[in-house]
Amino acid sequence: MSKKPVILIAWGPCLDLQFYAQGMMLTKAYEWAVAGNGGIPLMPLDRSCIEDYAERCDGLIFPGAMNFKPLPGIPQEKIIEGHARRDEFQKALFDAFKAKGKPIMGICEGHQKVNCCLNGSILLDLAESSGVGHFNTAHTVKTKKGSLIEKIWGDDFYINSYHNYYVDRLGDDLEITAVSPQGNVEAVEHKSLPIFGFQFHPERMRGDDKIPAEAPEADPLFRWFIDLCGQIRDGKPYVKDACK
């Protein structure tokens, strides 16, 4: 009997308001989504263990960020420095897992991170450039025929939306697999590697309280990703167009 795949879930930034220090945070929804679909969730806490994480874990998830409003008096330099360190840490994680051919999934800010790690860019003024805000709302997406997301959920469905930034210049060897009604990038896949990005939050699209209520159930996506991590760990080659 095969062991459950171990999925590394990178942390999001937060600020410890008692000590005015950069911290690490992860919402339980990611852990529940992984554990509920056959994986073992693990959170990376030590920067010196990146190669060990990539060696011992079977897949990597970049989650959404933890937005915060800093207290008055906290130097802006501290906030910028904290985010810069996080970028360097996550880029190193991405490179280590990519080099080993292990599956990577980015969600919301993590989706943007995947794009940037592959030399893409993000746009920081979504509401200004498109005239439509996408934070704390819901809308439909249109998927690309034959893509992973189309095979799992079909060509048109509702998603949640909690972001202020979005993909601008597409990263190397990525293809767009879902767009919003305004044409914003909502999902990407790598052309040959098991790397995926979703601008929305599938971890919130589970169970009786999924957001939005009319969204499809997200467990099939997490189950597919975790199964893929186990298959690659066991020596099965990745076939891009294969999807249960």
Secondary structure, 3 states (H helix, E strand, C coil): CCCCCEEEECCEEEEECCCCEEEEECCHHHHHHHHCCCCEEECCCCHHHHHHHHHHCCEEEECCCCCCCCCCCCCHHHHHHHHHHHHHHHHHHHHHHHHCCCCEEEECHHHHHHHHHCCCCEECCHHHHHCCCCEEEEEEEEECCCCHHHHHHCCEEEEEEECCCEECCCCCCEEEEEECCCCCEEEEEECCCCEEEECCCHHHCCCCCCCCCCCCCCHHHHHHHHHHHHHHHCCCCCCCCCCC
